[in-house]
Amino acid sequence: MTLDEVWSRAREIMRPNCRVCKVCNGAACRGEIPGLGAMGDGSSWTNCVEFLSRVKINMDTVYESRGQDASLEIFGRRFRYPIFAAPIGGMSHNYNGAMTDRDWTFALVRGAKAAGILPFSGDNANGEQYACGLDAARENEGLNVVTLKPWADNGKLISRAKELEAAGCIAFACDVDAAGFANMGSAVSQLAPKSEAELPGSVKIPFLLKGVMTPAGAEKAARAGCAGIIVSTHGGRVIQSAPSTCEVIPELRAAVGNDLKIIADGALRTGTDIFKALALGADAAMIGRPFVVAAHGGGAEGVRLYAESLGEQLKNVMLMTNCAALADITADKIRL
Ligand SMILES: Cc1cc2nc3c(=O)[nH]c(=O)nc-3n(C[C@H](O)[C@H](O)[C@H](O)COP(=O)(O)O)c2cc1C
């Protein structure tokens, strides 16, 4: 199976909800929620695309070659690439139901494990996504970051976090930016913003807060005991007119220093984009929609092929910029 075959097959089976565009950039599906689009005018997604296109990379191949090691050590494990697969829920609600949430979650987790990257899964009102994420983690030595919704009933958030800890999950997350997410339908009333005190920072596995966009938010996450933040607007699905996620990373890094892991999320599509995110200060890059395409077109094998192609693209950019390790991908490697 080749990646081209994976994408062709996905194109046959994902319509009409996903058109499997040549470049997944938020133009064709703008405003389609339910669906895969970003909210309203789609600007929170397209702003990310536009900013990334403005970041330029400084080439330098005049150096003694030391090879390229793109591996990342995080949460006590080493990954082959600094790539995280985003939590995506609603295979029948947002997509066309060609895959169930369970099949998608297992394809993602197994493919990510084979490629040496870290997968995430979601949570929804009926509990099915949470359950299959937990099952997939159990089957794969805890290798799945279940991303809990910010349940208004805080006891539900805490008890699920403790269950993930007991199951030996590598980490868990909460997409606090879903607090007012209209796509949750009537279940939106079950969600709420979370104060520092309500966040489950004392659970003993690392906790990532997803949907942080300001230095103040990052500082609150640090005080609440988070291990990291995911700089995200849910792929532009929860608010319009947000700045590019990558654009704000330097401000967040300045606010929290190295106290928190910072994960870039939104419109990252290539190894070049991942390199830019890391040079702007991220520790890892999270990618969403294309992994769903890879799973539809080729199951776990499609996920593996796609993840490895991203990793090899990143290593090629590292070669072209005199970066032997991720620590070499510093701000001087890019220009704005
Ligand atoms: C259809 C769809 C469903 C999503 N479901 C979830 C979810 O259940 N939990 C969550 O934290 N994020 C969810 N997200 C957001 C993604 O995790 C991620 O932030 C976003 O897709 C990143 O942007 P990208 O797709 O441009 O890479 C969803 C995104 C889409 C498009």
The ligand as an SDF file (V2000), in Angstrom:
LIG
                    3D

 31 33  0  0  0  0  0  0  0  0999 V2000
  -14.4350   16.3980   13.1920 C   0  0  0  0  0  0  0  0  0  0  0  0
  -13.5780   16.8240   14.3410 C   0  0  0  0  0  0  0  0  0  0  0  0
  -13.8150   16.2940   15.6000 C   0  0  0  0  0  0  0  0  0  0  0  0
  -13.0150   16.6690   16.6800 C   0  0  0  0  0  0  0  0  0  0  0  0
  -13.2520   16.1160   17.9080 N   0  0  0  0  0  0  0  0  0  0  0  0
  -12.4770   16.4800   18.9610 C   0  0  0  0  0  0  0  0  0  0  0  0
  -12.6480   15.8840   20.2420 C   0  0  0  0  0  0  0  0  0  0  0  0
  -13.5120   15.0220   20.4490 O   0  0  0  0  0  0  0  0  0  0  0  0
  -11.8590   16.3020   21.2640 N   0  0  0  0  0  0  0  0  0  0  0  0
  -10.8880   17.2540   21.0670 C   0  0  0  0  0  0  0  0  0  0  0  0
  -10.1760   17.5960   22.0080 O   0  0  0  0  0  0  0  0  0  0  0  0
  -10.6830   17.8030   19.8680 N   0  0  0  0  0  0  0  0  0  0  0  0
  -11.4410   17.4470   18.8060 C   0  0  0  0  0  0  0  0  0  0  0  0
  -11.2180   18.0040   17.5900 N   0  0  0  0  0  0  0  0  0  0  0  0
  -10.1010   18.9640   17.4140 C   0  0  0  0  0  0  0  0  0  0  0  0
   -8.8170   18.2190   17.0840 C   0  0  0  0  0  0  0  0  0  0  0  0
   -8.3640   17.4910   18.1950 O   0  0  0  0  0  0  0  0  0  0  0  0
   -7.6720   19.1880   16.6900 C   0  0  0  0  0  0  0  0  0  0  0  0
   -7.5610   20.1890   17.6670 O   0  0  0  0  0  0  0  0  0  0  0  0
   -7.8710   19.8330   15.3450 C   0  0  0  0  0  0  0  0  0  0  0  0
   -8.4610   18.9590   14.4280 O   0  0  0  0  0  0  0  0  0  0  0  0
   -6.4820   20.2730   14.8400 C   0  0  0  0  0  0  0  0  0  0  0  0
   -6.5460   20.8790   13.6410 O   0  0  0  0  0  0  0  0  0  0  0  0
   -6.2010   20.1120   12.2460 P   0  0  0  0  0  0  0  0  0  0  0  0
   -7.3020   19.1600   12.0080 O   0  0  0  0  0  0  0  0  0  0  0  0
   -6.2240   21.2810   11.3060 O   0  0  0  0  0  0  0  0  0  0  0  0
   -4.8420   19.4800   12.3470 O   0  0  0  0  0  0  0  0  0  0  0  0
  -12.0000   17.6310   16.4910 C   0  0  0  0  0  0  0  0  0  0  0  0
  -11.7570   18.1500   15.2190 C   0  0  0  0  0  0  0  0  0  0  0  0
  -12.5330   17.7530   14.1530 C   0  0  0  0  0  0  0  0  0  0  0  0
  -12.2360   18.3060   12.7950 C   0  0  0  0  0  0  0  0  0  0  0  0
  1  2  1  0
  2  3  1  0
  2 30  2  0
  3  4  2  0
  4  5  1  0
  4 28  1  0
  5  6  2  0
  6  7  1  0
  6 13  1  0
  7  8  2  0
  7  9  1  0
  9 10  1  0
 10 11  2  0
 10 12  1  0
 12 13  2  0
 13 14  1  0
 14 15  1  0
 14 28  1  0
 15 16  1  0
 16 17  1  0
 16 18  1  0
 18 19  1  0
 18 20  1  0
 20 21  1  0
 20 22  1  0
 22 23  1  0
 23 24  1  0
 24 25  2  0
 24 26  1  0
 24 27  1  0
 28 29  2  0
 29 30  1  0
 30 31  1  0
M  END
$$$$
